[in-house]
Amino acid sequence: MIYLARHGQTVFNAEGRMQGHLDSSLTALGQAQARAMGDLLAGLIETPAGWRLISSPLGRAQATARTIAARVGLTPEIDHRLIEVSFGEWDGRLRADLRAEFPEAFGAAD
């Protein structure tokens, strides 16, 4: 069985910024989301033996993984292959600004 979890909400998420390789801290909501994921997984995993928790090297993913790990009884591992894609010059920019500047780059649902 494999469970996939996304990091909790970050300051950049709340602001509508592209994160890419940049990092921003988890918000209070993001911390609560990480605790909730940990509680859910703790209920699904009877014993941590045989399980691994692997995280991106980005701080937001590691913070989420540490919170989950504490609730499940695991030690998080880092795998650099899991790092989020970079958006290059767009990293850190507001999505609304980019959408106005480059409307063709964004779909109708975005």
PASE-136272 format. One line per field, with one value per atom (N, C-alpha, C): residue number from 1; residue in one letter; x negated, y, z negated. Coordinates in nm, 4 decimals, padded with zeros to 6 digits, m for minus. Atoms other than C-alpha are relative to their C-alpha. Layout:
BEGIN
i: c(NUM,...)
aa: c(A,...)
px: c(X,...)
py: c(Y,...)
pz: c(Z,...)
//
This chain:
BEGIN
i: c(1,1,1,2,2,2,3,3,3,4,4,4,5,5,5,6,6,6,7,7,7,8,8,8,9,9,9,10,10,10,11,11,11,12,12,12,13,13,13,14,14,14,15,15,15,16,16,16,17,17,17,18,18,18,19,19,19,20,20,20,21,21,21,22,22,22,23,23,23,24,24,24,25,25,25,26,26,26,27,27,27,28,28,28,29,29,29,30,30,30,31,31,31,32,32,32,33,33,33,34,34,34,35,35,35,36,36,36,37,37,37,38,38,38,39,39,39,40,40,40,41,41,41,42,42,42,43,43,43,44,44,44,45,45,45,46,46,46,47,47,47,48,48,48,49,49,49,50,50,50,51,51,51,52,52,52,53,53,53,54,54,54,55,55,55,56,56,56,57,57,57,58,58,58,59,59,59,60,60,60,61,61,61,62,62,62,63,63,63,64,64,64,65,65,65,66,66,66,67,67,67,68,68,68,69,69,69,70,70,70,71,71,71,72,72,72,73,73,73,74,74,74,75,75,75,76,76,76,77,77,77,78,78,78,79,79,79,80,80,80,81,81,81,82,82,82,83,83,83,84,84,84,85,85,85,86,86,86,87,87,87,88,88,88,89,89,89,90,90,90,91,91,91,92,92,92,93,93,93,94,94,94,95,95,95,96,96,96,97,97,97,98,98,98,99,99,99,100,100,100,101,101,101,102,102,102,103,103,103,104,104,104,105,105,105,106,106,106,107,107,107,108,108,108,109,109,109,110,110,110)
aa: c(M,M,M,I,I,I,Y,Y,Y,L,L,L,A,A,A,R,R,R,H,H,H,G,G,G,Q,Q,Q,T,T,T,V,V,V,F,F,F,N,N,N,A,A,A,E,E,E,G,G,G,R,R,R,M,M,M,Q,Q,Q,G,G,G,H,H,H,L,L,L,D,D,D,S,S,S,S,S,S,L,L,L,T,T,T,A,A,A,L,L,L,G,G,G,Q,Q,Q,A,A,A,Q,Q,Q,A,A,A,R,R,R,A,A,A,M,M,M,G,G,G,D,D,D,L,L,L,L,L,L,A,A,A,G,G,G,L,L,L,I,I,I,E,E,E,T,T,T,P,P,P,A,A,A,G,G,G,W,W,W,R,R,R,L,L,L,I,I,I,S,S,S,S,S,S,P,P,P,L,L,L,G,G,G,R,R,R,A,A,A,Q,Q,Q,A,A,A,T,T,T,A,A,A,R,R,R,T,T,T,I,I,I,A,A,A,A,A,A,R,R,R,V,V,V,G,G,G,L,L,L,T,T,T,P,P,P,E,E,E,I,I,I,D,D,D,H,H,H,R,R,R,L,L,L,I,I,I,E,E,E,V,V,V,S,S,S,F,F,F,G,G,G,E,E,E,W,W,W,D,D,D,G,G,G,R,R,R,L,L,L,R,R,R,A,A,A,D,D,D,L,L,L,R,R,R,A,A,A,E,E,E,F,F,F,P,P,P,E,E,E,A,A,A,F,F,F,G,G,G,A,A,A,A,A,A,D,D,D)
px: c(m00.0843,00.0000,m00.0887,00.0697,m00.1197,00.1018,m00.0814,00.0289,m00.0801,00.0632,m00.0498,00.0644,m00.0516,m00.0173,m00.0696,00.0560,m00.0681,m00.0297,00.0316,m00.2261,00.1227,m00.1072,00.0072,m00.0104,m00.0028,00.1046,m00.1191,00.1115,m00.1842,00.0438,m00.0257,m00.2003,00.0152,m00.0101,m00.2626,00.1320,m00.1299,00.0449,00.1100,m00.1044,00.2580,m00.0033,00.0149,00.1210,00.0230,m00.0175,00.1711,m00.1288,00.1303,m00.2002,m00.0434,00.0633,m00.3841,m00.1176,00.1090,m00.6199,m00.1206,00.1137,m00.8336,m00.1030,00.1076,m01.1692,m00.0131,00.0026,m01.1126,00.0783,m00.0683,m00.9874,00.0700,m00.0677,m00.7437,00.0535,m00.0403,m00.6325,00.1444,m00.1382,m00.3215,00.0773,m00.0885,m00.0332,00.0570,m00.0674,00.1671,00.0919,m00.0841,00.4119,m00.0846,00.0895,00.1236,m00.0505,00.0432,m00.0002,00.1137,m00.1165,00.3505,00.0258,m00.0176,00.3751,m00.1017,00.1033,00.0459,00.0342,m00.0403,00.1688,00.1159,m00.1149,00.4951,m00.0443,00.0520,00.3042,m00.0695,00.0680,00.0900,00.0987,m00.1021,00.3959,00.0689,m00.0650,00.5616,m00.0904,00.0926,00.2524,m00.0269,00.0194,00.2023,00.1129,m00.1125,00.5473,m00.0045,00.0087,00.4634,m00.1195,00.1232,00.1175,m00.0067,m00.0020,00.1316,m00.1362,00.1355,m00.2436,m00.0925,00.0855,m00.5141,m00.1042,00.0981,m00.7372,00.0352,m00.0204,m00.7801,00.0479,m00.0469,m00.6568,m00.1136,00.0960,m00.8626,00.0776,m00.0575,m00.7817,m00.1083,00.1008,m00.9666,00.0510,m00.0390,m00.9641,m00.0920,00.0776,m01.0807,m00.0979,00.0929,m01.3799,00.0498,m00.0496,m01.1726,00.0542,m00.0379,m01.1015,00.1468,m00.1435,m00.7225,00.0359,m00.0255,m00.7256,m00.0613,00.0644,m00.9699,00.0770,m00.0789,m00.7629,00.1248,m00.1191,m00.4535,m00.0383,00.0444,m00.6449,m00.0368,00.0364,m00.7845,00.1242,m00.1241,m00.4359,00.0704,m00.0617,m00.2955,m00.0802,00.0872,m00.5948,00.0164,m00.0153,m00.5503,00.1279,m00.1280,m00.1900,00.0037,m00.0020,m00.2655,m00.1112,00.1118,m00.5941,m00.1071,00.1019,m00.8262,m00.1017,00.0998,m01.1392,00.0027,m00.0075,m01.1026,m00.1360,00.1183,m01.3534,00.0175,m00.0043,m01.4422,m00.0447,00.0371,m01.4502,00.0064,00.0086,m01.5673,00.0744,m00.0759,m01.3856,00.1446,m00.1377,m01.0577,00.0187,m00.0108,m01.1330,00.0996,m00.0971,m00.8637,m00.0716,00.0585,m00.9246,m00.0194,00.0211,m01.0652,00.0749,m00.0650,m00.8720,m00.0936,00.1003,m01.1940,00.0277,m00.0224,m01.1390,00.1373,m00.1350,m00.7780,00.0041,00.0018,m00.8779,00.0174,m00.0239,m00.7418,00.0964,m00.0905,m00.5179,00.1454,m00.1434,m00.1464,00.0623,m00.0675,00.0661,00.0882,m00.0879,00.3090,m00.0794,00.0843,00.0260,m00.0444,00.0439,m00.1017,00.1149,m00.1178,00.2486,00.0318,m00.0257,00.2922,m00.1077,00.1116,m00.0506,m00.0096,00.0128,m00.0377,00.1291,m00.1277,00.3305,m00.0018,00.0055,00.2430,m00.0642,00.0684,00.0390,00.0905,m00.0904,00.3391,00.1288,m00.1253,00.6399,00.1190,m00.1225,00.9974,00.0342,m00.0350,01.0317,m00.0996,00.1036,00.7185,00.0276)
py: c(m00.1174,00.0000,00.1235,m00.1282,00.3510,00.1102,m00.1184,00.6662,00.1216,m00.1240,00.9999,00.1172,m00.1178,01.3263,00.1234,m00.1281,01.6818,00.0818,m00.0849,01.9367,00.0844,m00.0877,02.1515,00.1372,m00.1342,02.5023,00.0821,m00.0887,02.7486,00.1455,m00.1429,03.1259,00.0328,m00.0246,03.1270,m00.0524,00.0516,02.9047,00.1001,m00.0924,03.1454,00.1315,m00.1245,03.4423,m00.0174,00.0253,03.2744,00.0131,m00.0095,03.2633,m00.1363,00.1195,03.0117,m00.0328,00.0343,02.8211,m00.0564,00.0627,02.5993,m00.0427,00.0379,02.5579,00.0948,m00.0894,02.8539,m00.0651,00.0597,02.7780,00.1062,m00.0865,02.9320,m00.0889,00.0765,02.8241,m00.0474,00.0436,02.6271,00.1044,m00.0877,02.8437,m00.0804,00.0726,02.7558,m00.1072,00.0998,02.5820,m00.1146,00.1035,02.3949,m00.0930,00.0827,02.2760,m00.0904,00.0807,02.1588,m00.1100,00.1010,01.9801,m00.1127,00.1018,01.8003,m00.0882,00.0797,01.6919,m00.0928,00.0817,01.5684,m00.1170,00.1097,01.3663,m00.1034,00.0917,01.2192,m00.0832,00.0733,01.1260,m00.1040,00.0940,00.9651,m00.1191,00.1096,00.7642,m00.0860,00.0779,00.6606,m00.1006,00.0920,00.5046,m00.1082,00.0971,00.3240,m00.0939,00.0782,00.1973,m00.0526,00.0585,m00.0427,00.0032,m00.0020,m00.0693,00.0607,m00.0647,00.1423,m00.0919,00.0928,m00.1603,m00.0301,00.0279,m00.2047,00.1194,m00.1205,00.1460,00.1004,m00.1088,00.4364,00.1276,m00.1305,00.8059,00.0790,m00.0639,00.9789,00.1370,m00.1391,01.3540,00.0679,m00.0939,01.6155,00.0726,m00.0759,01.8175,00.1405,m00.1339,02.1375,00.0085,m00.0191,02.2776,m00.0256,00.0193,02.2755,m00.1474,00.1437,01.9057,m00.0680,00.0583,01.8230,00.0317,m00.0360,02.0123,m00.0858,00.0849,01.8204,m00.1438,00.1377,01.4902,m00.0208,00.0134,01.5529,m00.0097,00.0032,01.6191,m00.1341,00.1315,01.3065,m00.1087,00.1027,01.1003,m00.0099,m00.0003,01.2042,m00.0709,00.0617,01.0798,m00.1484,00.1389,00.7547,m00.0832,00.0722,00.6647,m00.0369,00.0229,00.6920,00.1126,m00.1033,00.8845,00.0357,m00.0357,01.0826,m00.0085,00.0056,01.0269,00.1057,m00.1001,01.2838,m00.0656,00.0466,01.1987,00.1212,m00.1206,01.4808,m00.0143,00.0200,01.3256,00.0462,m00.0414,01.4360,00.1520,m00.1461,01.8087,00.0486,m00.0587,02.0191,00.0616,m00.0644,02.1520,00.1485,m00.1436,02.5002,00.0675,m00.0799,02.7636,00.1101,m00.0959,02.9553,00.1394,m00.1396,03.3302,00.0214,m00.0127,03.2692,m00.0400,00.0386,03.1212,00.1243,m00.1093,03.3502,00.1069,m00.1026,03.5521,m00.0367,00.0217,03.5958,m00.0581,00.0635,03.3712,00.1013,m00.0991,03.6590,00.0926,m00.0855,03.8787,m00.0744,00.0795,03.6000,m00.0262,00.0237,03.5235,00.1238,m00.1252,03.8907,00.0236,m00.0237,03.9049,m00.1050,00.1110,03.5640,m00.0831,00.0731,03.4641,m00.1315,00.1222,03.2021,m00.1169,00.1050,03.0089,m00.0660,00.0513,02.9484,m00.0490,00.0536,02.7298,00.0732,m00.0656,02.8436,m00.0369,00.0465,02.6385,00.0476,m00.0379,02.7820,00.1343)
pz: c(00.0000,00.0000,00.0000,m00.0046,00.0823,m00.0294,00.0288,m00.0681,00.0453,m00.0442,00.0934,m00.0727,00.0703,m00.0958,00.0556,m00.0427,00.0195,m00.1256,00.1149,m00.2110,m00.0370,00.0449,m00.4173,00.0634,m00.0579,m00.3133,m00.0474,00.0322,m00.2999,00.0142,m00.0159,m00.3138,00.1488,m00.1440,00.0633,00.0556,m00.0453,00.1196,m00.0329,00.0448,m00.0814,00.0778,m00.0750,00.1124,00.1503,m00.1429,00.4511,00.0794,m00.0662,00.5332,00.0542,m00.0541,00.7491,m00.0921,00.0915,00.5192,00.0718,m00.0658,00.7351,m00.1013,00.0916,00.5648,m00.1180,00.1156,00.3337,m00.1130,00.1135,m00.0104,m00.0817,00.0963,m00.2500,m00.1104,00.1188,m00.5940,00.0101,00.0125,m00.6700,m00.0794,00.0764,m00.7841,m00.1169,00.1083,m01.0959,00.0587,m00.0667,m00.8606,00.0525,m00.0516,m00.6964,m00.1092,00.1129,m01.0353,m00.0467,00.0390,m01.1236,00.1037,m00.1048,m00.7875,m00.0166,00.0203,m00.8566,m00.1196,00.1172,m01.2015,00.0356,m00.0407,m01.0484,00.0876,m00.0827,m00.7859,m00.0871,00.0915,m01.0619,m00.0796,00.0761,m01.2668,00.0865,m00.0920,m00.9646,00.0284,m00.0294,m00.8765,m00.1223,00.1227,m01.2386,m00.0181,00.0077,m01.2205,00.1059,m00.1089,m00.8965,m00.0133,00.0150,m00.9947,m00.1425,00.1350,m01.2865,m00.0663,00.0539,m01.3323,00.1053,m00.0987,m01.1679,00.0642,m00.0566,m01.1040,00.1454,m00.1406,m00.7311,00.0812,m00.0693,m00.6461,00.0113,m00.0177,m00.5130,00.0278,m00.0289,m00.5023,00.0718,m00.0836,m00.2194,00.0426,m00.0241,m00.1623,00.1000,m00.0795,00.0825,m00.0931,00.0844,m00.0412,m00.0362,00.0288,m00.0452,m00.1430,00.1401,m00.3912,m00.0279,00.0219,m00.3514,m00.0019,m00.0032,m00.2645,m00.1222,00.1174,m00.5425,m00.1278,00.1186,m00.8010,m00.0087,m00.0029,m00.6928,m00.0355,00.0253,m00.6951,m00.1468,00.1425,m01.0454,m00.0876,00.0776,m01.1786,00.0156,m00.0248,m01.0153,m00.0699,00.0578,m01.1285,m00.1512,00.1458,m01.4906,m00.0418,00.0341,m01.4865,00.0361,m00.0480,m01.3020,m00.0630,00.0604,m01.4712,00.1013,m00.1024,m01.1712,m00.0008,m00.0208,m01.0852,00.1476,m00.1421,m00.7619,00.0692,m00.0854,m00.4831,00.1086,m00.1073,m00.2161,00.1297,m00.1336,00.1537,00.0928,m00.0835,00.3800,00.1324,m00.1240,00.6755,m00.0148,00.0241,00.5143,m00.0033,00.0055,00.5321,00.1056,m00.0918,00.6940,00.1197,m00.1172,01.0430,m00.0286,00.0101,01.0671,00.1137,m00.1030,01.2566,00.0491,m00.0454,01.3187,m00.0526,00.0379,01.3187,m00.0629,00.0572,01.2154,m00.1474,00.1415,00.8777,m00.0866,00.0938,00.6055,00.0507,m00.0551,00.8373,m00.0256,00.0201,00.7843,00.1263,m00.1133,01.0050,00.0740,m00.0628,01.0694,00.0918,m00.0838,01.2022,00.1255,m00.1146,01.4252,00.0964,m00.0843,01.5517,00.0835,m00.0729,01.6488,00.1064,m00.0914,01.8131,00.1109,m00.0948,01.9847,00.0015,00.0068,02.0237,00.0768,m00.0793,02.2861,m00.0755,00.0771,02.0288,m00.1026,00.1028,01.8010,00.0652,m00.0508,01.8725,m00.0602,00.0459,01.8231,m00.1434,00.1341,01.5018,m00.1042,00.0959,01.3415,m00.0627)
//
